[in-house]
Amino acid sequence: MKTQNSPKGESATSTSFMGRVRSNQQKLAAALKSHYDFIVCGSGSSGSVVARRLAENPNVSVLLLEAGGHDDTPSVMDASQWPTNIGTERHWQFQAQQNPALNGRSLPLSMGKVLGGGSSVNAMFGLAATRATGISSHPKQGMGRGATNPC
Ligand SMILES: Cc1cc2nc3c(=O)[nH]c(=O)nc-3n(C[C@H](O)[C@H](O)[C@H](O)COP(=O)(O)OP(=O)(O)OC[C@H]3O[C@@H](n4cnc5c(N)ncnc54)[C@H](O)[C@@H]3O)c2cc1C
């Protein structure tokens, strides 16, 4: 959880929230069942939302599977370090085929391989429409991973 530029008190609250999340994840991972009502593959933004919505029903069991490792690392928790994840085990390192329309170049296809998927390693840039200007592009300053409004 990013602590710089946080409003007063956010750091302590975030730390305690993160502590509860970690402890709950450890508890659930240590007691995996042989059967689940729903298995969600991939813990990116979309998979996490689907799993969370399913888990709102206390009568069903939900397993969220992730191919990558844990997000509890400085290069994920400190959003300003996002580029340092590229080319590591937290990155699938997919490469497109050479494209004649691009002078034979092969472009990298970036994708996160970690708990949280791309949202754990992205640049947190957002596009917001405004009445005056139409669309503006801006980095979400002062926001950390796990904040309430990630891109
Ligand atoms: C480096 C980078 C920078 C970015 N910058 C921005 C930005 O500034 N602004 C913006 O709006 N967007 C940005 N994006 C894009 C944004 O992060 C993604 O669009 C978004 O996270 C996609 O979410 P998703 O849930 O669809 O997929 P993903 O986040 O890709 O989630 C898929 C998950 O599934 C897992 N998975 C795949 N196969 C399996 C399997 N067989 N078993 C288990 N798990 C599996 C993957 O490891 C991954 O965690 C960026 C992305 C990257 C990679």
The ligand as an SDF file (V2000), in Angstrom:
LIG
                    3D

 53 58  0  0  0  0  0  0  0  0999 V2000
    2.4050   -2.5720  -17.8230 C   0  0  0  0  0  0  0  0  0  0  0  0
    0.9540   -2.1710  -17.9520 C   0  0  0  0  0  0  0  0  0  0  0  0
    0.5990   -0.8350  -17.8520 C   0  0  0  0  0  0  0  0  0  0  0  0
   -0.7530   -0.4590  -17.9660 C   0  0  0  0  0  0  0  0  0  0  0  0
   -1.0900    0.8490  -17.7860 N   0  0  0  0  0  0  0  0  0  0  0  0
   -2.3970    1.1890  -17.7690 C   0  0  0  0  0  0  0  0  0  0  0  0
   -2.7940    2.5140  -17.4410 C   0  0  0  0  0  0  0  0  0  0  0  0
   -1.9610    3.3570  -17.1450 O   0  0  0  0  0  0  0  0  0  0  0  0
   -4.1230    2.8160  -17.4610 N   0  0  0  0  0  0  0  0  0  0  0  0
   -5.0720    1.8710  -17.7520 C   0  0  0  0  0  0  0  0  0  0  0  0
   -6.2640    2.2050  -17.7290 O   0  0  0  0  0  0  0  0  0  0  0  0
   -4.7210    0.5800  -18.0410 N   0  0  0  0  0  0  0  0  0  0  0  0
   -3.4140    0.2340  -18.0380 C   0  0  0  0  0  0  0  0  0  0  0  0
   -3.0730   -1.0580  -18.3050 N   0  0  0  0  0  0  0  0  0  0  0  0
   -4.1200   -2.0070  -18.6770 C   0  0  0  0  0  0  0  0  0  0  0  0
   -4.9250   -2.5290  -17.4910 C   0  0  0  0  0  0  0  0  0  0  0  0
   -4.0910   -2.8140  -16.3750 O   0  0  0  0  0  0  0  0  0  0  0  0
   -5.6380   -3.7890  -17.9780 C   0  0  0  0  0  0  0  0  0  0  0  0
   -6.4970   -3.4350  -19.0430 O   0  0  0  0  0  0  0  0  0  0  0  0
   -6.4790   -4.4720  -16.9180 C   0  0  0  0  0  0  0  0  0  0  0  0
   -5.7250   -4.6910  -15.7460 O   0  0  0  0  0  0  0  0  0  0  0  0
   -7.0110   -5.7860  -17.4940 C   0  0  0  0  0  0  0  0  0  0  0  0
   -7.7410   -6.4540  -16.5030 O   0  0  0  0  0  0  0  0  0  0  0  0
   -8.2990   -7.8940  -16.7900 P   0  0  0  0  0  0  0  0  0  0  0  0
   -8.9480   -8.3640  -15.5190 O   0  0  0  0  0  0  0  0  0  0  0  0
   -9.1430   -7.8800  -18.0150 O   0  0  0  0  0  0  0  0  0  0  0  0
   -7.0540   -8.7950  -17.1660 O   0  0  0  0  0  0  0  0  0  0  0  0
   -5.6760   -9.0020  -16.4140 P   0  0  0  0  0  0  0  0  0  0  0  0
   -5.4170   -7.9020  -15.4360 O   0  0  0  0  0  0  0  0  0  0  0  0
   -4.6650   -9.2680  -17.4680 O   0  0  0  0  0  0  0  0  0  0  0  0
   -5.9230  -10.3190  -15.5310 O   0  0  0  0  0  0  0  0  0  0  0  0
   -5.7810  -11.6030  -16.0230 C   0  0  0  0  0  0  0  0  0  0  0  0
   -5.1830  -12.4550  -14.8870 C   0  0  0  0  0  0  0  0  0  0  0  0
   -5.3620  -13.8330  -15.2090 O   0  0  0  0  0  0  0  0  0  0  0  0
   -4.1780  -14.5210  -14.8720 C   0  0  0  0  0  0  0  0  0  0  0  0
   -4.1530  -15.7350  -15.6860 N   0  0  0  0  0  0  0  0  0  0  0  0
   -3.9820  -15.8480  -17.0260 C   0  0  0  0  0  0  0  0  0  0  0  0
   -4.0460  -17.1290  -17.3900 N   0  0  0  0  0  0  0  0  0  0  0  0
   -4.2750  -17.8450  -16.2560 C   0  0  0  0  0  0  0  0  0  0  0  0
   -4.4530  -19.2310  -15.9890 C   0  0  0  0  0  0  0  0  0  0  0  0
   -4.4010  -20.1510  -16.9720 N   0  0  0  0  0  0  0  0  0  0  0  0
   -4.6590  -19.6220  -14.6990 N   0  0  0  0  0  0  0  0  0  0  0  0
   -4.7180  -18.6940  -13.7050 C   0  0  0  0  0  0  0  0  0  0  0  0
   -4.5630  -17.3760  -13.9040 N   0  0  0  0  0  0  0  0  0  0  0  0
   -4.3490  -16.9610  -15.1680 C   0  0  0  0  0  0  0  0  0  0  0  0
   -3.0750  -13.5490  -15.1990 C   0  0  0  0  0  0  0  0  0  0  0  0
   -1.8660  -13.8830  -14.5510 O   0  0  0  0  0  0  0  0  0  0  0  0
   -3.6830  -12.2460  -14.7050 C   0  0  0  0  0  0  0  0  0  0  0  0
   -3.3960  -12.0210  -13.3330 O   0  0  0  0  0  0  0  0  0  0  0  0
   -1.7460   -1.4520  -18.2100 C   0  0  0  0  0  0  0  0  0  0  0  0
   -1.3770   -2.8080  -18.3080 C   0  0  0  0  0  0  0  0  0  0  0  0
   -0.0450   -3.1740  -18.1730 C   0  0  0  0  0  0  0  0  0  0  0  0
    0.3250   -4.6320  -18.2430 C   0  0  0  0  0  0  0  0  0  0  0  0
  1  2  1  0
  2  3  1  0
  2 52  2  0
  3  4  2  0
  4  5  1  0
  4 50  1  0
  5  6  2  0
  6  7  1  0
  6 13  1  0
  7  8  2  0
  7  9  1  0
  9 10  1  0
 10 11  2  0
 10 12  1  0
 12 13  2  0
 13 14  1  0
 14 15  1  0
 14 50  1  0
 15 16  1  0
 16 17  1  0
 16 18  1  0
 18 19  1  0
 18 20  1  0
 20 21  1  0
 20 22  1  0
 22 23  1  0
 23 24  1  0
 24 25  2  0
 24 26  1  0
 24 27  1  0
 27 28  1  0
 28 29  2  0
 28 30  1  0
 28 31  1  0
 31 32  1  0
 32 33  1  0
 33 34  1  0
 33 48  1  0
 34 35  1  0
 35 36  1  0
 35 46  1  0
 36 37  1  0
 36 45  1  0
 37 38  2  0
 38 39  1  0
 39 40  1  0
 39 45  2  0
 40 41  1  0
 40 42  2  0
 42 43  1  0
 43 44  2  0
 44 45  1  0
 46 47  1  0
 46 48  1  0
 48 49  1  0
 50 51  2  0
 51 52  1  0
 52 53  1  0
M  END
$$$$
